[in-house]
Amino acid sequence: MDNIQRLPEYLKTKIASLDNENYKQVRKILTKNNLNTVCDGARCPNKCECYSSKTATFLILGNTCTRNCAFCNISQKTPLGIDLEEPFHVALAVQELALEYCVITSVTRDDLKENNDYGSIHYQNTINEIRKLNHNVKIEVLTPDFKGDKIALNRIVEAKPDVFNHNIETIERLYPIARQLANYNCTLDVLSYMHKNGLITKSGFMLGLGENFEEVKKLILDLANVNLDILTIGQYIRPSKQHLPVEKYYSLEEYEKIESFIKKETDIYPIVAPLARSSYKAKEAYEAILQL
């Protein structure tokens, strides 16, 4: 039976205004280049703020995922072929938006098995195309796990993004419920491997799926043990009645408690807030890490 709770006031966000010039310009550039964003696909609550600030998180490799995570609003159907022009179009959009920091993410493409790919070749091409047109832009990638394949991961290492992000999403106990086709230890191994190869590493997870505070602390310490640099934590908001219900809305005091634990017990840079998402304040977090 669904645990229906009223959405707290601090989780309610404004609907993006069609009159905002920056918002309209971002939409125009994305449409012209036939690009997807995770802002739209995952119904991100920060879309209004980000679009109005002339930024977006680009979603490559199509808009259909091969996995069935029970919290995610991305379409879960048979994916289409790869748009080989997409890396160049992303680079053009980055140039037109005059971005200093861009985030590239994707759906999971477990179907792309040939040459140990899983989408890693497209990521590599996208990073390279962005750098051709935008020499000073900082690039963060938020990737799937590529099945933990080292050949695929090495393509990302070779492309040298400024930040490598891969989300752990939730505690280990809830993986069979929330992430049936993913593996908790695989995610930790991927983050560890990328750190050992010299990349700034980042991850994120949601609150409200049924975890308790001790499990949250264990997850944070597991991430600290693989030398994670940046961690985002935010409230899970149910996209529809077909997705997992919200078991709990955390109070602002509980967010402060979690952030205090991270600062006291780890060297991780935390972004902890109800509406924090994977690319929320991404540039600020990157710059803060460089100062440490």
N, C-alpha and C positions, 0 to 999 in steps of 0.2 A: 504493500500500500504506500502511495506517495506521501512523503513528509512535506506538506505544503506549508510554506512560511512566507510572511510578508517581506518584500524586499526592503531592506533598510534604506533610509533617505540618502545616506552617504554613498549608496551604490547607484543611485539614479543619475543619469547623464542627459545632457541636452541632445535633442535631435539636430543633426547638422543642418545649418541654414543654407538654403540654396542661393541666398543673396550674398554669401561670403565670397569675395573675389578669389582668395587663395583656394578655397574649397572647389570652386568652379574650374579653376585652372588645373588643379591636380586631376579632377575627373576628366577634363578635356585631354590632357596629356596621356593618361592611362588608356582612354578609349581610342585615341589616335594610333597608339602603338600596340593596340590589341593585347593589353596586359591585365593580368589578374593581381589582386592584392589579398593578403590574408585579412586585412582590415574589413573587407566585404565578406569574404568566404567564411570567416570564423565569427562574424558579427561582433567585432571587437568594440567594447564600450568607449574606447578612446579615439575612435575614428574621426569624430568631429574635431577634437583637439589637434590631432596629427595632420589631417587634411588642411585645416585652417592655418597650420604652421608650415605648409608646403612640404610635407614629408609623407611617406607611405612605406609599408613593408611589402616588397614585391614577392609575389607567389609564382614560382616557375614550375615547369614540368606539368602544366595543366592544372585543372581544378578538381580532379577526381582522385581519391586516395584508394590504395589497395588494402588498407587496414580498416579495422572496424572499432576504433576507440569510442567507447560509449558516452563520452562527454563532448565530442567534437562535432561541429556543425558543417565541416567540409564534406562534400558529397562522396559517398562510398560505393562507387559503381566501377564497371570495367573502364579503365583509362583509355584515352585516345593516344594517337601517335605524338611524337615530340615535335614541337615547332622549332626547327633548326635556326630560324631567324630571331627567336626570342632573346638570346643573349645580347644581340646587337640592339634590339628594341629597348631592352632594359637599360643598356648603356646610354641610349639617346634620351630616355626619360630622366635618368639621373642628371644628364647634362642640362636638359631643358628646365628641370626643377632647381638647378644650381645647388645640388645637395653637397654638403661637406661630409656627411655620414649617411650611409645607406645600409639597409638590412635586406638580405635576400633569404627567403625561405621557400619551402616547397611542400607539396604532398609527398607521401611515401610511395615509391615506385618499385615494389618488390618484383614486379613483372619484368623489369629490365635486367635480366640475369646475364646476358651475353657480355663477355669481356669483364666480368666482375664489376659491372657498371652501377646498377641500382640508382641511377641518376647522378652519379658523381662526375661523369664526363660533362654533363650539361652545367653543373655547378662550376666546374673548372673553366669552361668556355665563357660562362657569364662573368666570372671574376676577371678573366683576361680582357674581355670586351669592354667592361666598365673602365678598367685601367687605361686602355688605349685612348679613350675619349676624355677621361677625368683623372688626370695624373695625381691630384692631391686628395682625392676622396678617400675616406676611411670606409672599409667594407666589413660588415659583420654578416656571417652566414648562420642561419638557424636550420640545421640539416636533420634529416631522419638518421637512423642508426646505420644505414647501408648494410644491414645484417651483420654488422661488426666486421665486415670484410676489410682486411688491411690494404689490399690493392686499391679499393675504392677510397678508403680514408687517406691513403698516400697521395691521391690526386688532389685532395683538398689541401693537404700539407704543402704540396708543391706550388699551389696557386697562392699561398700565403695570405689568407684573409687576415684582417687586423684582429678579429675576434671570432672564435669558433663557439657556437651555441648549439647545444642539443638538450632538449628538455627531458627531465626524468618524470615529470607530470604529477606523480602521486607516490604514496608509500608502497613498499613491496607487497604488503598483505592485500592491497586492493588491485594489484595488476590483473589477476584473473577476472575481475569484474569490470575494470575500467579500460584495460589495455591487453586484451586477450592475445593479440598477435605480437606483443612486444615482450622484452625481457629486462627486468630490473638490473641484473648484473651486467648484461650487455651494454646498457646505457652507461653504467659506471666505468666499464672497461674502455668504451669509446672515449669518454672524457679524460680518463687517465692517459690513454695512448696519445691523444692530441696535445695534452699538456707536456708529456715527455718529448714531443716533437717540436716544442718551442712556441706553441700558440697560446694566447690568452683564452681561457676556457670559461664558459658561462652555461648555466642551466636554470630551469625554473620548475616550480610545481604549484598546484592549486590547493586551496583549503576548502573544506566543506563537503568532501565526499564520504566522510565517515571515519576519518583518522582521529586519533587522540594526541594529546600534546607530547607524550613520551615517544610516540611513533614519529611525530614531526621532528623531534630532537634527534632521533636515530638517523632519519633521512639526512638531516643537515650534517651530522657527523660523518656519515658515509660519503657525502660530497666533499667534505673537508679532507677526508682521507685520500681522495684522488686529486688533491691540490686544486680544487676549483677556485677560480678567481672572482666570479660575479654570480650572484643568485637573485632571481626574481621570484617573489611569492605573492599571490593574489587570490581573491575569492572566486571560487567556481560559481558561475551563473548559468543556469540551465538554458540551453538554446531553444528547446521545445519539449513537449510532453513525451516525445520518443527517446529522449536522452535521460541519463541518470538523474534522479532527483537530488536536490540540495539537502544534505543531512543537517547542515548547520551554517548559519551566517555568523562569522567571527566578529567580535566587537573591536573597536579601535584600540582598546586597552590590550586585547589579546595580540593584535598585530605588533604593538610596542613591546610586549613580552617576548615575542619570537625574535624580533629584531635585536633586542638586548642580548638574548641568548647567543645569536650569531656573532655579535661584536665581542662578547666576553669569551666565547669558547673556540672561535675559529679566526682565521685570517681572511675570510671571504668578505667581499664588498656586497652588502645587502641592499636590495630595493624591495621593501616590504610595505604593501599598501593594498587596500581592498580592490582597487582597479588596476593594480600593477599587472602587466602582461609581459610577454617575452621581450618585446622591443621597446617597452616603456622606459623613457629616459636613457636609452641605449648610449647615446653620445656622451652624456654626463657620466655614466658609469665607466665607460672606456677612458675618459680623461682623468677620472679619479684614480683608476688603477695605475695609470702612468705616473701619477704623483707619489705613489706609495714606495 
